[in-house]
Amino acid sequence: MQNDVTIGFIGNPNCGKTTLFNAYTGANLKVANWPGVTVERMEGAISSHGKKIRLVDLPGTYSLNSFTMEEQVSRQFIISDEVNVIVDVADASSLERSLYLTLQMLEMDKPMALALNMMDIVEKRGIDLDLHRLQELLGIPVVPVVARKKKGLKALLHAALHQNDDGNAFNHQPLEIDSEKPREHVMIYSAPIEEKISKIEALLPEDTPRKRWVAVSLLMQDPELLEKYPIDLKSIADGTEANTIVNEKYDRISQIKNEVLLGKDKSDSLTEKIDNVVTRPFWGVLIFLGMMAIVFALTFNLGDFLSEYLQTGIDWITQSIGAGLASVHAASWLSNLICDGIISGVGGILTFLPNITILFIAMAFLEDTGYMARVAYVMNEIMEKIGLSGRAFIPMVLGFGCTVPAIMASRALESERDRKRVMLLTPFMSCSAKLPVYILFAGMFFEHNAMWAAYSMYLIGILMALLLAWILHKMDGKEEEYPLLIELPAYKMPSAHTVWVYVWEKVKDFLTKAGTTIFIASVLLWILMHFSMTGYTEDISTSFAAVLGHGLAWILIPCGLGYWQIAVALIAGISAKEVVVSSITVLFGISNVTSFGGMQQLHMELSAIGFGPLNAYCMMLFCLLYIPCIAALSTIRRESNSVWYMLKTAAFQFGIAWLTTAAVYQLGLLFIH
């Protein structure tokens, strides 16, 4: 078997590239960082045609002359010798936009195939594409695919491997549109530009790879290549060539489009009608909030219904293990550790799995339908007013799932200032790890209004992030403009496979965390609760945990959280926000906290120490705003390349959490009394 053919998938954002990649790889994915940077790379491995094939999903990009960290990674990989074949994934329903990147890559003269995705949308709109003619004009294989339905996958893979075997020889050169004669390049510029390209090529070293592409990029004032090839361009270029090259590329695209489009584009009227409402500033924001309310209602109500069955199973396991330990006369401390420490802590978190799974399904559904792109578009005007790019709202939306990938998504921002500011503000979003805290305390103290009490945390997180961004912008006083360039894809039914892959990866992360971080935290907390200066103790009030909690509880008194158990749970929650709930279950000795009886028992325990609805709301609010989890902090350190910035972020978050929660509690006391 001939070993290792590497195929790189590249394309514009929202072209279905990742859906196509997932269709090939399934769940056989590997996530790692690109060498030297923190941008994630998605890889998969398959075997076909007697070869071992490595597939790499590159970050979405509109151009090879780009400046964000992720777009630079895509470019560097394409330039490198690491990739054997390029699969350019284009949105067939938006051919003009997609072909700009195609023409750029054709100038690199590397083995390449064009995957025309979303052909079902093209047919629905009544567009008739002459694929054979497009293939002739580009000189590379053009394969129609529908990634979400897994159509055309075999033909595309065969074409890509054929390109690799033949070294980019597709039996013929690209053809002229009018004379049907072969032409040397797909993209031939006007005579003045071609003359300048030839002059630059003559000045480049003989062994320069991809010489024509380098010459064109130098004419476009590409900073990376200008540094790599410091030739004197003053006598050749006057600085106006970049615009000319872009315009001539689009002229060529227009010619190709007119040649291959045989039918009339009947625009998707449903998409237009929906966008006339959801992309309006006022209605768009209201609809987004309504969507999140629906998502949260499903997460809260349906998730709670399913959690009851999971809790029943965990109770049975606890009783069975307890009975088994008793039958072998295990030491009481060992039985206590396993049943009241490990199972109570880990099991208490696992009961929230249905809620979290429903949240991930809903978020994946909204993303794959094309709706989330509209959210970023609608929020653009608001984000500009607070000094951020509209693109900055995308990481914040991702923060509803998990803070770590949300912070990593800040790489898509052009400005270093914006990247750091988004890292600072994104942790205020209610990630899925905070959801168990909301469900537990809202369910215990707010009964029929529990969903709205918990949903308010989502709204407060968004408003807090926007308010602080505006304050920081006013303090900074600097104006930076980065217009939002975002494609609004046609609405479509989500791919069940894409949703499954997304949800499974998130659920797997949650289960891994339950089996590692929460397991370790539960064991450590049990040890702190059952050991004191005199050794093992069953009197928790004399334990190390009580000493630590009493030493820190005074800080939280103005916030209504001045209880040593709450202080210990919040400290433990820095390891992972779910640990706040598992710590509460261990500290109060309740193994089935999500059941009706368990919640009643915990409610009684908390009420006995003076912990009421106002305290519960402040507990949710503090967990929303205080120090991010260790994984998020380490991500901030990597992305900012600064330990100091990570520590500053942690201190900033704690300060905001303390001030906000203290204000809410003190004002609440005025109304209560």
C-alpha positions in Angstrom: 0.0 0.0 0.0 1.4 3.4 -1.0 1.5 5.5 2.1 0.2 8.9 3.0 -1.5 11.1 0.6 -2.4 14.4 2.3 -5.5 16.2 1.1 -6.3 19.7 2.4 -9.9 21.0 2.4 -10.1 24.8 1.9 -13.0 27.1 1.2 -14.9 30.2 2.2 -16.7 30.2 5.6 -20.2 28.7 5.4 -19.4 26.8 2.2 -20.0 23.4 3.8 -16.3 22.5 3.9 -16.4 21.1 7.5 -19.6 19.2 6.7 -17.9 17.6 3.7 -14.8 16.8 5.8 -17.0 15.2 8.5 -18.8 13.2 5.9 -15.5 11.5 5.0 -14.0 11.1 8.5 -17.1 10.5 10.6 -16.0 10.4 14.3 -12.4 9.5 13.4 -11.1 12.9 14.1 -7.9 14.2 15.7 -7.6 17.7 17.1 -4.2 19.3 17.5 -2.5 22.7 17.2 -0.7 23.9 14.1 3.1 24.0 14.8 4.1 27.3 16.4 0.5 28.7 16.9 -2.6 27.8 18.9 -5.0 27.5 16.0 -6.6 24.1 16.1 -6.3 21.7 13.2 -8.9 19.0 12.4 -7.5 15.9 10.9 -8.9 12.5 9.9 -7.5 9.4 8.3 -9.2 7.1 5.8 -8.1 4.3 3.4 -9.2 4.2 -0.2 -7.8 3.2 -3.6 -5.0 1.3 -1.9 -3.8 4.4 -0.2 -3.7 5.7 3.4 -5.2 9.2 3.1 -4.8 12.0 5.6 -7.5 14.7 5.4 -7.0 18.2 6.9 -9.8 20.6 7.4 -8.3 24.1 7.0 -9.8 27.3 8.6 -12.2 29.1 6.3 -10.9 32.0 4.3 -12.0 34.2 1.4 -8.5 34.9 0.1 -4.9 33.8 0.3 -3.9 37.5 1.0 -5.5 37.5 4.5 -4.4 38.7 7.9 -6.2 36.8 10.7 -4.3 34.1 12.4 -6.6 31.3 11.1 -6.5 32.6 7.5 -2.7 32.8 7.7 -2.6 29.1 8.8 -4.7 28.1 5.8 -2.3 29.9 3.5 0.9 28.5 5.0 -0.4 24.9 4.8 -1.4 25.4 1.1 2.0 26.8 0.3 3.9 24.0 2.1 5.0 20.8 0.6 3.0 19.0 3.4 -0.2 18.9 1.3 -0.3 16.7 -1.9 -3.8 17.7 -3.2 -6.1 20.6 -2.5 -9.8 20.2 -2.5 -11.4 23.6 -3.0 -14.9 23.5 -1.6 -17.1 26.1 -3.2 -20.7 27.0 -2.6 -22.3 26.2 -5.9 -25.2 28.5 -5.1 -22.8 31.4 -4.7 -20.3 30.7 -7.5 -19.1 34.3 -8.0 -17.9 34.6 -4.4 -16.4 31.2 -4.3 -14.3 31.3 -7.5 -12.1 34.2 -6.3 -10.3 31.8 -3.9 -10.2 29.2 -6.7 -8.4 31.5 -9.1 -5.9 32.4 -6.5 -5.1 28.8 -5.8 -4.9 27.9 -9.4 -2.0 30.4 -9.7 -0.1 28.3 -7.2 0.0 25.4 -9.7 -0.7 22.7 -7.2 -2.7 19.5 -7.7 -6.3 20.5 -7.1 -9.9 19.5 -7.5 -13.0 21.7 -7.1 -15.9 20.4 -5.1 -19.2 22.2 -5.9 -21.1 21.8 -2.8 -24.8 22.5 -2.1 -25.9 21.4 -5.5 -29.3 20.6 -4.1 -29.8 24.3 -3.4 -28.7 25.1 -7.0 -31.4 22.7 -8.4 -34.0 24.1 -6.0 -33.4 27.6 -7.3 -33.7 26.5 -10.9 -30.0 27.1 -11.7 -28.5 24.9 -14.5 -24.7 24.7 -14.2 -22.7 23.4 -17.1 -20.1 21.5 -15.0 -18.3 20.1 -18.1 -17.8 23.6 -19.4 -16.6 24.9 -16.0 -14.1 22.0 -15.9 -12.8 23.0 -19.3 -12.4 26.6 -18.4 -10.6 25.9 -15.1 -8.5 22.9 -16.3 -9.2 20.9 -13.1 -11.8 18.3 -12.1 -15.1 19.8 -11.0 -17.2 17.4 -8.9 -20.8 18.2 -7.8 -21.4 17.2 -4.2 -24.1 17.5 -1.5 -22.0 17.2 1.7 -24.9 17.0 4.2 -26.5 14.1 2.2 -23.1 12.5 1.5 -23.6 12.6 -2.3 -20.6 12.8 -4.7 -18.0 11.8 -2.1 -16.6 8.8 -4.0 -16.3 10.8 -7.2 -14.6 13.7 -5.5 -12.1 11.5 -3.7 -11.3 9.7 -7.0 -10.7 13.0 -8.7 -8.4 14.3 -5.9 -6.3 11.1 -6.0 -6.2 11.2 -9.8 -4.8 14.7 -9.5 -2.1 13.5 -7.1 -1.1 10.6 -9.3 -0.9 12.8 -12.4 0.8 15.8 -10.8 -2.0 18.2 -11.7 -2.2 17.1 -15.3 -5.9 17.0 -16.1 -5.5 15.9 -19.7 -5.8 19.5 -21.0 -5.0 23.1 -20.3 -7.8 25.6 -19.5 -9.6 26.8 -22.6 -10.3 30.3 -23.9 -14.0 31.3 -23.6 -14.4 32.6 -27.1 -11.9 30.7 -29.3 -11.9 27.3 -27.5 -8.1 27.3 -27.7 -5.9 26.3 -24.8 -4.5 29.1 -22.7 -1.4 29.1 -20.6 -3.1 30.2 -17.3 -6.7 30.3 -16.2 -6.1 33.9 -15.0 -4.4 36.1 -17.6 -4.3 39.7 -16.8 -4.2 42.8 -18.9 -1.0 43.5 -20.9 0.4 46.1 -18.4 -0.1 43.7 -15.4 1.3 40.7 -17.3 4.4 42.8 -18.2 4.9 43.7 -14.6 4.5 40.0 -13.5 7.1 39.0 -16.1 9.6 41.7 -14.8 9.1 40.5 -11.2 9.5 36.8 -12.2 12.8 37.8 -13.8 14.1 39.3 -10.6 13.1 36.3 -8.4 15.6 33.6 -7.7 15.5 30.8 -10.3 14.5 28.2 -7.7 11.5 30.2 -6.4 8.6 27.9 -6.1 5.2 29.0 -7.4 6.9 31.9 -9.1 3.9 33.3 -10.9 1.8 33.4 -7.7 4.7 35.0 -5.8 5.0 37.7 -8.5 1.2 38.4 -8.4 1.2 38.6 -4.6 4.2 40.9 -4.6 2.3 43.2 -6.9 -0.5 43.1 -4.4 1.9 44.3 -1.7 1.8 41.0 0.3 3.8 41.9 3.5 5.0 38.3 4.1 6.3 37.8 0.6 7.8 41.4 0.5 9.8 40.4 3.5 10.8 37.1 2.1 11.7 38.4 -1.4 13.1 42.0 -0.8 13.3 43.0 -4.4 13.0 46.6 -5.6 9.5 47.1 -6.9 9.6 50.9 -7.1 10.6 50.9 -10.8 7.9 48.3 -11.6 4.8 49.0 -9.5 3.1 52.2 -8.5 0.8 50.7 -5.8 -2.4 50.6 -7.8 -1.9 47.1 -9.1 -3.7 45.4 -6.2 -7.1 46.9 -7.0 -6.5 46.2 -10.7 -5.7 42.6 -10.1 -8.8 42.1 -7.9 -11.0 43.8 -10.4 -9.6 41.7 -13.3 -10.1 38.5 -11.3 -13.7 39.3 -10.8 -14.1 40.2 -14.5 -12.8 36.8 -15.3 -15.1 35.2 -12.8 -18.0 37.1 -14.4 -17.0 35.7 -17.8 -16.9 32.2 -16.5 -20.2 32.5 -14.7 -21.9 33.8 -17.8 -20.5 30.9 -19.7 -21.5 28.1 -17.3 -24.8 29.3 -16.0 -27.5 28.1 -18.3 -30.5 28.5 -16.2 -31.9 31.5 -14.3 -31.2 31.9 -10.6 -34.5 31.8 -8.9 -33.5 33.2 -5.6 -34.7 31.3 -2.5 -37.8 33.4 -1.7 -38.1 31.8 1.7 -34.6 32.8 2.7 -35.3 36.4 1.5 -38.6 36.6 3.4 -37.0 35.3 6.6 -34.0 37.6 6.3 -36.3 40.6 5.8 -37.3 40.1 9.4 -34.4 38.4 11.3 -31.7 40.7 9.9 -33.4 43.9 11.0 -31.7 45.4 14.0 -34.7 45.6 16.4 -36.5 42.5 15.4 -33.3 40.6 14.9 -32.2 41.1 18.5 -35.7 40.2 19.8 -35.8 37.1 17.7 -32.4 36.0 18.9 -33.5 36.4 22.5 -36.6 34.5 21.8 -34.7 31.7 20.2 -32.4 31.5 23.2 -35.5 31.4 25.5 -36.9 28.5 23.5 -33.5 26.7 23.6 -33.3 27.2 27.3 -36.9 26.1 27.9 -36.2 22.8 26.1 -32.9 22.5 28.0 -34.6 23.1 31.3 -37.9 21.3 31.1 -37.3 18.4 28.8 -33.8 17.9 30.3 -35.2 17.8 33.8 -37.8 15.1 32.7 -35.0 12.9 31.3 -32.7 13.6 34.3 -35.2 12.0 36.7 -34.7 8.6 34.9 -30.9 9.0 34.9 -31.0 9.9 38.6 -33.0 6.7 39.3 -30.3 4.7 37.6 -27.5 6.4 39.6 -29.5 5.8 42.9 -29.7 2.1 42.0 -26.0 2.0 41.3 -25.2 3.8 44.6 -27.4 1.4 46.6 -26.0 -1.7 44.9 -22.4 -0.6 45.5 -23.2 0.4 49.1 -24.8 -3.0 49.7 -21.9 -4.8 48.1 -19.4 -2.9 50.3 -21.4 -3.7 53.4 -21.5 -7.4 52.4 -17.7 -7.6 52.4 -17.5 -5.6 55.6 -15.6 -2.7 54.0 -14.3 0.0 56.3 -16.9 2.7 56.9 -14.5 5.4 55.6 -14.0 3.5 52.3 -17.8 3.1 51.9 -18.3 6.8 52.7 -15.6 7.8 50.2 -17.0 5.7 47.3 -20.7 6.4 47.9 -20.8 9.8 49.5 -17.7 11.2 47.9 -17.1 9.8 44.4 -20.5 8.6 43.3 -22.3 11.5 44.9 -19.9 14.1 43.3 -19.6 12.5 39.8 -23.1 11.1 39.7 -24.6 14.4 40.8 -23.0 16.0 37.7 -23.9 13.1 35.3 -27.6 13.7 36.1 -27.3 17.0 34.2 -26.2 15.2 31.0 -29.6 15.3 29.4 -29.9 19.1 29.9 -26.4 19.7 28.5 -27.0 17.3 25.5 -30.2 19.2 24.6 -28.4 22.5 24.8 -25.7 21.2 22.4 -28.2 19.8 20.0 -30.1 23.1 19.9 -26.9 25.1 19.3 -25.7 22.7 16.6 -29.1 22.9 14.9 -29.1 26.8 14.9 -25.6 26.8 13.5 -26.2 24.3 10.7 -29.4 26.0 9.5 -27.4 29.2 8.8 -29.2 31.2 11.6 -26.1 32.0 13.7 -24.5 33.9 10.8 -27.5 36.2 10.9 -27.0 36.8 14.7 -23.4 38.1 14.0 -24.8 40.3 11.2 -27.5 41.8 13.4 -25.1 42.4 16.3 -22.6 44.2 14.0 -24.0 47.7 14.6 -24.2 47.2 18.3 -20.7 45.8 18.5 -19.3 48.8 16.5 -20.9 51.2 19.0 -19.0 49.6 21.8 -15.7 49.6 19.9 -15.6 46.0 18.7 -15.9 44.4 15.3 -19.2 42.7 14.6 -17.1 39.5 14.2 -16.4 39.7 17.9 -19.9 38.6 18.8 -19.3 35.2 17.2 -16.9 34.0 20.0 -19.4 35.3 22.5 -22.1 33.2 21.0 -19.8 30.2 21.1 -19.3 30.9 24.8 -22.8 29.5 25.4 -21.4 26.1 24.6 -17.9 26.3 26.1 -15.6 29.1 27.0 -12.4 27.4 25.7 -13.3 27.2 22.0 -15.0 30.6 22.3 -11.7 32.2 23.4 -9.9 30.3 20.7 -12.3 31.7 18.1 -11.0 35.2 18.9 -8.2 34.4 16.4 -10.6 35.3 13.6 -10.4 39.0 14.7 -7.9 41.2 12.9 -7.0 43.4 15.8 -4.8 42.3 18.7 -6.8 44.7 20.9 -10.1 43.1 20.0 -8.7 39.6 20.5 -7.6 40.4 24.1 -10.8 42.3 24.8 -12.9 39.3 23.7 -10.8 37.0 25.8 -11.6 39.2 28.8 -15.3 39.4 28.1 -16.2 36.0 26.7 -16.1 34.2 30.1 -19.2 36.2 31.1 -21.3 34.1 28.7 -23.2 31.2 30.4 -21.3 28.2 29.2 -22.8 24.7 29.6 -20.7 24.1 32.7 -22.7 26.8 34.6 -26.0 25.2 33.6 -26.0 22.6 36.4 -25.6 25.5 39.0 -28.6 27.4 37.4 -30.8 24.3 37.3 -30.0 23.3 40.9 -30.6 26.6 42.6 -33.4 27.9 40.4 -35.2 24.6 40.7 -35.0 24.6 44.5 -35.9 28.2 45.2 -38.0 29.6 42.3 -40.3 26.7 41.5 -42.6 27.7 38.5 -40.3 30.6 37.7 -37.2 28.5 37.7 -36.7 28.7 33.9 -36.9 32.5 33.9 -34.6 32.9 36.8 -32.0 30.7 35.1 -32.6 32.4 31.7 -31.9 35.8 33.2 -28.3 34.6 33.8 -27.9 34.3 30.0 -29.2 37.8 29.5 -27.1 39.3 32.3 -24.0 37.7 30.9 -24.6 39.2 27.5 -25.5 42.7 28.9 -22.5 42.6 31.3 -20.1 41.8 28.4 -21.5 44.5 26.2 -21.5 47.1 29.0 -17.9 46.4 30.0 -16.8 46.5 26.3 -18.4 49.9 26.0 -16.7 51.1 29.2 -13.3 49.8 28.1 -13.8 51.4 24.7 -14.5 54.8 26.3 -11.5 54.5 28.5 -9.3 53.4 25.6 -10.4 56.2 23.3 -8.9 54.5 20.2 -11.0 54.0 17.1 -10.3 50.9 14.9 -12.5 50.0 12.0 -12.7 46.4 10.8 -15.8 46.0 8.6 -17.7 42.8 9.0 -17.4 40.6 6.0 -19.7 37.6 6.5 -21.7 35.5 4.1 -25.3 34.8 4.9 -25.8 31.3 3.6 -29.2 30.1 2.4 -31.3 28.4 5.1 -31.1 24.7 5.0 -32.1 21.6 7.0 -29.3 20.7 9.3 -27.2 17.7 8.5 -28.0 14.9 11.0 -24.4 13.7 10.7 -22.9 17.1 11.3 -25.1 17.7 14.4 -24.3 14.2 15.6 -20.5 14.8 15.3 -20.7 18.2 17.0 -22.9 16.9 19.9 -20.9 13.8 20.4 -17.6 15.7 20.6 -19.2 18.0 23.3 -20.8 15.2 25.2 -17.5 13.3 25.1 -15.7 16.3 26.6 -18.3 16.5 29.3 -18.0 12.8 30.2 -14.2 13.0 30.1 -14.4 15.9 32.5 -16.7 14.0 34.8 -14.3 11.1 34.8 -11.2 13.1 35.5 -11.5 16.7 36.8 -14.8 16.2 38.7 -13.7 12.7 40.0 -10.4 14.1 41.3 -12.2 17.2 42.8 -14.7 15.0 44.5 -12.0 12.8 46.1 -9.9 15.8 47.2 -13.0 17.5 48.7 -14.0 14.4 50.6 -10.4 14.2 52.0 -10.6 17.9 53.1 -14.0 17.2 54.7 -13.0 14.1 56.6 -9.5 15.0 57.8 -8.4 17.6 60.3 -5.2 18.3 62.3 -5.9 15.3 64.5 -6.5 12.9 61.5 -9.7 11.3 60.2 -12.9 12.9 61.5 -16.6 12.5 60.9 -17.2 16.0 62.4 -17.1 18.1 59.2 -17.1 21.4 61.2 -13.5 20.6 62.4 -12.2 19.5 59.0 -9.7 21.2 56.8 -12.5 22.2 54.4 -14.4 24.0 57.3 -11.2 25.8 58.3 -10.6 26.9 54.7 -14.2 27.9 54.2 -14.4 29.9 57.4 -11.2 31.7 56.5 -12.6 32.9 53.2 -16.4 33.2 53.8 -16.1 36.7 55.3 -15.1 38.0 51.8 -18.5 36.7 50.5 -20.7 38.1 53.3 -21.7 41.3 51.4 -22.7 39.1 48.4 -25.0 37.0 50.6 -22.7 34.0 50.2 -20.9 34.1 53.5 -21.2 30.4 54.4 -18.2 28.2 54.6 -19.7 25.5 52.5 -20.5 27.9 49.7 -16.9 29.4 49.9 -15.4 25.8 49.6 -17.8 25.0 46.6 -16.8 28.2 44.8 -13.1 27.6 45.3 -13.5 24.0 44.0 -15.5 25.4 41.1 -12.4 27.1 39.6 -11.3 23.6 38.5 -14.5 23.3 36.5 -17.8 25.1 37.0 -19.7 21.8 37.3 -17.7 21.0 40.4 -19.7 23.7 42.3 -22.7 21.3 42.2 -20.7 18.2 42.9 -19.1 20.0 45.9 -22.5 21.1 47.2 -23.7 17.5 47.1 -20.7 16.2 48.9 -20.6 19.0 51.5 -24.2 18.5 52.4 -24.1 14.7 52.1 -26.9 14.4 49.4 -26.3 11.7 46.8 -29.5 12.3 44.6 -29.5 16.1 44.5 -31.5 16.4 41.2 -34.3 14.2 42.4 -37.4 15.8 44.0 -36.5 14.4 47.4 -32.8 15.4 47.0 -33.7 19.0 46.2 -36.1 19.1 49.1 -33.5 17.8 51.5 -30.8 20.3 50.2 -33.4 23.1 50.3 -34.0 22.3 54.0 -30.3 22.2 54.8 -29.7 25.5 53.1 -32.7 27.2 54.7 -31.6 26.0 58.1 -28.4 28.2 57.7 -30.4 31.2 56.5 -29.9 30.6 52.7 -33.0 31.8 50.9 -34.1 32.8 47.4 -32.1 36.0 47.3 -29.0 34.1 48.3 -29.7 31.5 45.6 -30.0 34.1 42.9 -26.8 35.7 44.1 -25.1 32.3 44.0 -26.1 31.8 40.3 -25.0 35.4 39.6 -21.6 34.9 41.2 -21.0 31.6 39.4 -21.9 33.4 36.1 -19.4 36.2 36.6 -16.5 34.9 38.8 -13.1 33.4 37.8 -13.2 31.2 34.7 -12.3 27.5 35.0 -8.7 26.4 34.9 -9.1 25.2 31.2 -10.3 28.6 30.2 -7.6 30.4 32.1 -4.9 28.2 30.5 -6.4 28.9 27.1 -6.3 32.7 27.8 -2.6 32.3 28.7 -1.9 30.4 25.5 -3.9 32.8 23.2 -2.5 36.0 24.8 1.0 34.4 25.3 1.0 36.1 28.7 0.7 34.7 32.3 0.2 38.3 33.5 -2.8 38.8 31.2 -4.3 35.5 32.5 -3.9 36.6 36.1 -5.3 40.1 35.3 -8.4 38.4 33.6 -9.0 36.3 36.7 -8.7 39.3 39.0 -11.0 41.3 36.8 -13.6 38.6 36.7 -13.6 38.1 40.4 -13.8 41.9 41.0 -16.8 42.3 38.7 -18.5 39.2 40.2 -18.0 40.5 43.8 -19.2 44.1 43.0 -22.2 43.0 40.9 -23.4 40.3 43.3 -22.9 42.5 46.4 -24.9 45.3 44.8 -27.8 42.9 43.9 -27.8 41.4 47.4 -27.7 44.7 49.2 -30.5 46.1 47.0 -32.5 42.9 47.4 -32.3 43.2 51.2 -33.8 46.7 51.0 -36.9 45.3 49.1 -37.2 42.2 51.4 -37.0 44.2 54.6 
